[in-house]
Amino acid sequence: INTVIVGYWNTKYIGIGPYYKLASFNKLEGFRMQLGGRTTTNVSRTVRVGGYVAYGTRDEDVKGGGSVEVAFNRHLTRKLTLTARHDVMQLGAGQNALTESNILSSILSRGDQRLSMVNRGEAVYEHEWCHGVSTFAGARMQRIFANRYVPMLRPDGVPVNSVSDAAVHVGLRLSKNETVYRMPFDKQSMGSVYPILTLGFSAGIPDALHGSYEYYRLEGGIRYRPELPPVGYSDITVQGGHIFGKVPYQLLKLHEGNGTYFYDPYAFSCMNFYEFASDAWVSWFWEHHFNGVLLGRLPLIKKLKWREVLVCKGVWGTLSRENNGSTAGTQADLLFPAGMTSVSDPYVEAGFGVENIFRLFRVDCIWRLTHRGPKPGQEIQNFAVNLSLQLKF
């Protein structure tokens, strides 16, 4: 059970995995094989070391990465994490998306995977001052490479091999009376009856890497889960931000598409990757769980204990002229991929779902309500059926 949930098969000193990344496939790499592991708490309850190596049969490239986590406090999280990787990534994926190189993301792909090779090194320190108040500080250096699926072209048509980025960032998270499940190196939020607030600020460091950009990025979000008896509860998240400065499209806010048939609560089910980008934006994600108020009244069906859900998501954003690579005569550094535009006309999708199917599965039907017409360079999907796993009691 621990292996299924956590993803690692633990021997005494080494955890091997995650098992769902041992084999996968995608257009860029072909068939991908990966082997990884990390130390267990029998080695140390203060330091955890992990790493992996992977190989793709189509690109014939060896990838890999590693991490070191140092936990300074077990009761309040005070942890330093160092990571480095040379691997492919899906830019613009949602917070809860199936990770790249996941066998489920391969099987459930709807054909919209546009991965990019990324060299990235990052250091992050989290300091939890008291229960419910945490701050973060970190630095990141990365280089993102072009490929045939995600080209990089200047406005004059000259191809670019890569884009560099170096940035420092700080963050704040506030939560009152939040229930948290703590482990030696990880923790899992179980929610709070009060809103949870997050704030973040990043600053790009010009020429820290060759060609890196100067910019400032301010982001914030709030999540609230109000109980609304007798009609269940809502889960509401509102996020927004602004990027100050001129940056290539990889460093803009790439709005969260979903390239699989797996449901991601913080991505748009009918939106493609690289469909919309912004340098100022606000988005919302709303779900209402009725807890069987409707289905629980129907004969026979009520014995199944299915529960109904309503979903509505949307985003509105703008692009300054210097960052809009979709227009003719653009002042942007790079042209946008085919079909990518701003979302100055709000994007909205909505639908319904049924959860608690065999106490494990959830199925959602989502309709795209705006931007439904044909779009050059994009295969528009106006309706999606998503599957997810969700333990309900």
C-alpha positions as CSV (number, residue, x, y, z in Angstrom):
1,I,0.0,0.0,0.0
2,N,2.8,2.4,0.8
3,T,4.5,1.7,-2.5
4,V,1.2,2.4,-4.4
5,I,0.6,5.7,-2.6
6,V,4.1,7.0,-2.3
7,G,5.6,5.5,-5.5
8,Y,8.7,4.0,-4.0
9,W,9.5,0.4,-3.1
10,N,11.5,0.7,0.1
11,T,14.3,-1.6,1.0
12,K,16.1,-1.0,4.3
13,Y,18.3,1.8,3.0
14,I,17.1,2.7,-0.5
15,G,13.7,3.4,-2.0
16,I,13.5,2.4,-5.6
17,G,11.1,4.4,-7.9
18,P,8.9,6.0,-8.5
19,Y,7.4,2.9,-10.2
20,Y,5.1,4.9,-12.5
21,K,8.1,6.4,-14.2
22,L,10.0,3.2,-15.0
23,A,8.6,3.2,-18.5
24,S,6.7,5.8,-20.6
25,F,6.5,7.1,-24.1
26,N,6.1,10.5,-25.9
27,K,6.7,12.0,-29.3
28,L,10.0,13.7,-28.5
29,E,11.8,10.8,-26.7
30,G,10.0,7.8,-28.1
31,F,10.1,4.9,-25.6
32,R,11.6,6.2,-22.3
33,M,13.2,4.1,-19.6
34,Q,14.0,5.5,-16.2
35,L,15.5,4.2,-13.0
36,G,15.7,6.2,-9.8
37,G,15.9,6.0,-6.0
38,R,16.3,7.8,-2.8
39,T,17.6,7.1,0.7
40,T,15.2,6.0,3.4
41,T,14.9,7.3,7.0
42,N,17.0,4.3,8.1
43,V,20.0,6.1,6.5
44,S,19.1,9.5,8.0
45,R,16.1,11.3,9.3
46,T,17.8,14.6,8.6
47,V,19.3,14.2,5.1
48,R,17.6,12.5,2.1
49,V,19.5,12.1,-1.2
50,G,17.8,11.1,-4.4
51,G,18.5,10.7,-8.1
52,Y,17.5,9.1,-11.4
53,V,18.8,8.4,-14.9
54,A,16.7,8.0,-18.1
55,Y,17.1,7.3,-21.8
56,G,14.8,7.8,-24.8
57,T,15.0,5.6,-27.8
58,R,14.0,8.3,-30.3
59,D,16.2,11.2,-29.2
60,E,18.9,8.8,-28.0
61,D,19.7,11.2,-25.2
62,V,20.6,10.3,-21.6
63,K,18.8,12.5,-19.0
64,G,19.0,12.6,-15.3
65,G,18.7,14.6,-12.1
66,G,19.3,14.6,-8.4
67,S,18.3,16.2,-5.1
68,V,19.5,16.7,-1.6
69,E,17.0,17.6,1.2
70,V,18.1,18.7,4.6
71,A,15.4,18.9,7.3
72,F,16.5,21.1,10.2
73,N,13.3,20.7,12.2
74,R,10.7,17.9,12.4
75,H,7.9,19.7,14.2
76,L,7.9,22.9,12.2
77,T,9.1,22.5,8.6
78,R,12.5,24.1,8.2
79,K,14.1,22.5,5.1
80,L,16.7,23.2,2.5
81,T,16.2,21.5,-0.9
82,L,18.8,21.4,-3.7
83,T,17.9,20.0,-7.1
84,A,19.5,19.7,-10.5
85,R,18.2,18.1,-13.7
86,H,18.8,17.7,-17.3
87,D,15.5,16.4,-18.6
88,V,12.4,17.2,-20.6
89,M,9.6,19.2,-19.1
90,Q,6.1,20.3,-20.1
91,L,6.0,24.1,-19.7
92,G,2.6,25.4,-18.7
93,A,1.4,22.3,-16.9
94,G,-1.0,22.6,-13.9
95,Q,0.0,22.2,-10.3
96,N,-1.6,18.8,-10.0
97,A,-0.8,17.5,-13.5
98,L,0.5,14.0,-14.1
99,T,4.2,14.5,-14.2
100,E,6.2,14.1,-17.3
101,S,7.5,10.6,-18.1
102,N,4.6,9.1,-16.2
103,I,3.1,5.9,-17.7
104,L,-0.4,7.2,-16.9
105,S,0.3,10.5,-18.8
106,S,1.5,8.4,-21.7
107,I,-1.6,6.1,-21.7
108,L,-4.1,8.9,-21.1
109,S,-2.5,11.4,-23.4
110,R,-4.8,13.2,-25.9
111,G,-1.9,13.9,-28.2
112,D,-1.0,17.4,-26.8
113,Q,2.5,16.9,-25.4
114,R,5.1,19.5,-26.4
115,L,8.0,18.8,-24.1
116,S,11.1,21.0,-23.9
117,M,14.6,20.0,-22.8
118,V,15.6,22.0,-19.7
119,N,18.8,22.2,-17.7
120,R,17.8,23.5,-14.3
121,G,19.5,24.0,-10.9
122,E,17.5,25.2,-7.9
123,A,17.8,25.9,-4.2
124,V,14.8,26.5,-2.0
125,Y,14.6,27.0,1.8
126,E,11.3,26.8,3.6
127,H,11.0,28.2,7.1
128,E,7.8,27.6,9.1
129,W,7.7,30.2,11.8
130,C,4.7,28.8,13.6
131,H,1.8,26.5,12.6
132,G,0.2,28.3,9.7
133,V,2.9,30.8,8.8
134,S,5.7,29.8,6.3
135,T,8.2,31.7,4.2
136,F,10.2,30.6,1.3
137,A,13.4,31.8,-0.3
138,G,15.3,30.4,-3.3
139,A,17.3,30.8,-6.5
140,R,17.0,29.1,-9.9
141,M,19.2,29.0,-12.9
142,Q,17.9,27.3,-16.1
143,R,18.3,27.0,-19.8
144,I,15.4,25.9,-22.0
145,F,16.2,24.4,-25.4
146,A,14.2,24.6,-28.7
147,N,13.0,21.5,-30.6
148,R,10.8,20.6,-33.6
149,Y,7.7,20.7,-31.5
150,V,8.5,23.9,-29.6
151,P,10.5,26.1,-32.0
152,M,12.2,29.4,-31.0
153,L,12.2,32.1,-33.8
154,R,13.1,35.7,-33.6
155,P,10.7,38.2,-35.4
156,D,13.1,38.2,-38.4
157,G,12.8,34.4,-38.7
158,V,16.3,33.6,-37.3
159,P,16.1,30.5,-35.1
160,V,17.3,30.5,-31.5
161,N,18.8,27.5,-29.8
162,S,17.9,28.2,-26.2
163,V,16.6,30.7,-23.7
164,S,18.4,31.4,-20.4
165,D,16.9,32.4,-17.0
166,A,18.3,33.2,-13.6
167,A,16.1,34.4,-10.8
168,V,15.7,34.7,-7.1
169,H,12.3,34.4,-5.4
170,V,10.6,34.7,-2.0
171,G,7.2,33.6,-0.9
172,L,4.7,33.6,2.0
173,R,2.0,31.2,2.9
174,L,-0.6,31.9,5.6
175,S,-3.2,29.3,6.9
176,K,-5.2,29.3,10.1
177,N,-6.0,26.1,11.9
178,E,-4.8,24.0,8.9
179,T,-4.7,20.3,9.4
180,V,-1.3,19.0,8.3
181,Y,0.0,15.4,8.0
182,R,3.7,15.5,8.7
183,M,6.5,13.1,7.7
184,P,10.2,13.4,8.2
185,F,10.8,15.1,4.8
186,D,7.3,15.8,3.4
187,K,4.0,17.1,4.6
188,Q,0.4,17.0,3.2
189,S,-2.2,19.7,3.8
190,M,-5.6,18.3,4.8
191,G,-7.3,21.7,4.5
192,S,-8.6,24.4,6.7
193,V,-12.0,26.0,7.4
194,Y,-10.3,29.4,6.8
195,P,-8.9,30.8,3.6
196,I,-5.3,29.9,2.7
197,L,-3.3,32.8,1.3
198,T,-0.1,32.6,-0.8
199,L,2.1,35.4,-2.1
200,G,5.3,35.2,-4.2
201,F,7.8,37.6,-5.7
202,S,10.5,36.7,-8.3
203,A,13.3,38.8,-9.8
204,G,15.2,37.9,-12.9
205,I,19.0,38.6,-12.7
206,P,20.2,40.0,-16.1
207,D,23.3,38.3,-17.5
208,A,23.8,36.0,-14.5
209,L,23.7,33.4,-17.3
210,H,24.5,34.4,-20.9
211,G,21.4,36.2,-22.2
212,S,19.3,35.9,-19.0
213,Y,16.6,38.5,-18.5
214,E,15.8,41.2,-16.0
215,Y,12.1,41.0,-14.9
216,Y,10.0,41.1,-11.8
217,R,7.1,38.7,-11.2
218,L,4.4,39.2,-8.5
219,E,1.9,36.4,-7.8
220,G,-0.8,35.7,-5.3
221,G,-3.5,33.2,-4.6
222,I,-6.3,32.4,-2.2
223,R,-8.0,29.1,-1.6
224,Y,-11.2,28.8,0.5
225,R,-13.4,25.8,1.2
226,P,-16.7,26.9,2.7
227,E,-19.1,24.4,4.1
228,L,-22.6,25.0,2.8
229,P,-24.9,22.6,4.6
230,P,-27.2,21.0,3.6
231,V,-26.0,21.3,0.0
232,G,-22.3,20.2,0.5
233,Y,-19.3,22.4,0.2
234,S,-17.4,24.5,-2.3
235,D,-13.7,24.6,-3.2
236,I,-12.7,28.0,-4.5
237,T,-9.3,29.1,-5.7
238,V,-8.4,32.6,-7.2
239,Q,-5.0,33.3,-8.5
240,G,-3.4,36.4,-10.2
241,G,-0.2,38.0,-11.0
242,H,1.8,40.5,-13.1
243,I,5.2,40.3,-14.9
244,F,7.1,43.5,-15.2
245,G,9.7,43.6,-17.9
246,K,10.4,42.1,-21.4
247,V,10.7,38.3,-21.5
248,P,10.5,35.5,-24.0
249,Y,7.3,33.5,-24.1
250,Q,8.7,30.7,-22.0
251,L,8.9,33.1,-19.0
252,L,5.4,34.5,-19.4
253,K,2.4,33.0,-17.6
254,L,1.6,30.0,-19.8
255,H,-1.9,29.2,-18.8
256,E,-2.5,25.7,-17.6
257,G,-3.6,23.4,-20.4
258,N,-4.3,19.7,-20.0
259,G,-2.8,17.3,-22.5
260,T,-4.3,14.1,-20.9
261,Y,-7.7,12.6,-20.1
262,F,-6.8,12.8,-16.4
263,Y,-8.6,15.6,-14.4
264,D,-6.4,18.3,-12.9
265,P,-8.4,20.7,-10.6
266,Y,-5.9,23.5,-11.4
267,A,-5.7,23.2,-15.1
268,F,-8.2,23.8,-17.9
269,S,-9.5,20.5,-19.3
270,C,-10.3,21.8,-22.8
271,M,-7.3,24.1,-23.2
272,N,-4.2,23.1,-25.1
273,F,-0.6,23.7,-24.0
274,Y,0.8,26.9,-25.5
275,E,-2.7,28.2,-26.4
276,F,-2.8,31.3,-24.1
277,A,-0.1,33.4,-22.4
278,S,-0.3,36.6,-20.3
279,D,1.9,39.0,-18.4
280,A,-1.0,40.2,-16.3
281,W,-3.8,37.7,-15.3
282,V,-6.4,36.5,-12.9
283,S,-7.9,33.0,-12.9
284,W,-10.4,31.1,-10.9
285,F,-11.1,27.4,-10.2
286,W,-14.5,26.6,-8.5
287,E,-15.9,23.2,-7.6
288,H,-19.1,22.5,-5.7
289,H,-19.5,19.1,-4.1
290,F,-23.1,18.3,-3.3
291,N,-22.2,15.1,-1.3
292,G,-25.1,13.2,-2.8
293,V,-27.9,15.7,-2.3
294,L,-29.3,14.9,-5.7
295,L,-28.1,11.4,-6.6
296,G,-28.7,10.3,-3.0
297,R,-32.5,10.7,-3.5
298,L,-32.8,8.5,-6.6
299,P,-33.9,4.9,-6.1
300,L,-31.2,2.3,-6.7
301,I,-28.6,4.9,-7.5
302,K,-28.5,6.1,-3.9
303,K,-27.2,2.6,-2.9
304,L,-24.1,3.3,-5.0
305,K,-23.3,6.4,-2.9
306,W,-22.3,8.4,-5.9
307,R,-21.8,12.2,-5.3
308,E,-22.3,15.0,-7.8
309,V,-19.9,17.9,-8.5
310,L,-20.3,21.1,-10.5
311,V,-17.1,22.7,-12.0
312,C,-16.4,26.2,-13.4
313,K,-13.0,27.5,-14.3
314,G,-11.8,30.6,-16.2
315,V,-9.0,33.0,-16.8
316,W,-8.6,36.6,-18.1
317,G,-5.3,38.1,-19.0
318,T,-3.5,40.7,-21.1
319,L,-0.2,41.0,-22.9
320,S,1.9,44.2,-23.2
321,R,3.0,45.0,-26.8
322,E,6.7,44.2,-25.9
323,N,5.7,40.6,-24.8
324,N,3.1,39.8,-27.4
325,G,4.8,37.5,-29.9
326,S,1.6,36.7,-31.8
327,T,1.3,40.0,-33.7
328,A,2.9,41.1,-36.9
329,G,5.8,43.5,-36.4
330,T,6.1,42.4,-32.8
331,Q,8.5,44.0,-30.4
332,A,8.9,40.6,-28.5
333,D,12.1,38.8,-28.5
334,L,10.6,35.5,-29.8
335,L,7.6,34.7,-31.9
336,F,4.9,32.7,-30.2
337,P,4.3,29.0,-31.2
338,A,1.6,28.6,-33.8
339,G,-1.9,29.5,-32.4
340,M,-0.7,31.0,-29.1
341,T,-2.4,34.3,-28.2
342,S,-3.4,36.5,-25.3
343,V,-6.6,35.8,-23.4
344,S,-8.0,39.3,-23.4
345,D,-11.4,37.8,-24.0
346,P,-11.9,35.6,-20.9
347,Y,-11.6,31.8,-21.3
348,V,-14.3,29.9,-19.5
349,E,-15.2,26.2,-19.2
350,A,-17.8,24.4,-17.0
351,G,-19.2,21.0,-16.4
352,F,-20.3,18.4,-14.0
353,G,-18.8,15.2,-12.5
354,V,-19.7,12.2,-10.4
355,E,-17.3,11.2,-7.6
356,N,-17.1,8.4,-5.1
357,I,-17.5,5.7,-7.8
358,F,-16.4,2.5,-6.0
359,R,-15.1,5.1,-3.4
360,L,-12.1,5.7,-5.7
361,F,-12.9,7.1,-9.1
362,R,-14.3,10.4,-10.4
363,V,-15.5,11.2,-13.9
364,D,-16.0,14.7,-15.2
365,C,-17.6,16.1,-18.4
366,I,-16.3,19.6,-19.2
367,W,-17.5,22.0,-22.0
368,R,-15.5,24.9,-23.4
369,L,-17.8,27.9,-23.3
370,T,-15.6,30.6,-25.0
371,H,-13.0,30.6,-27.7
372,R,-14.8,27.7,-29.4
373,G,-14.1,28.6,-33.0
374,P,-11.3,27.2,-35.3
375,K,-7.9,28.5,-34.4
376,P,-4.9,28.3,-36.8
377,G,-2.2,26.1,-35.3
378,Q,-4.4,24.7,-32.6
379,E,-6.8,21.7,-32.6
380,I,-9.6,23.1,-30.5
381,Q,-11.4,20.7,-28.1
382,N,-14.8,21.9,-27.1
383,F,-15.7,18.9,-24.9
384,A,-13.6,16.7,-22.6
385,V,-14.2,13.7,-20.4
386,N,-11.7,13.4,-17.6
387,L,-10.9,10.6,-15.1
388,S,-9.3,10.9,-11.7
389,L,-8.6,9.0,-8.6
390,Q,-10.0,10.4,-5.4
391,L,-10.4,8.7,-2.0
392,K,-13.7,9.8,-0.4
393,F,-15.2,8.6,2.9
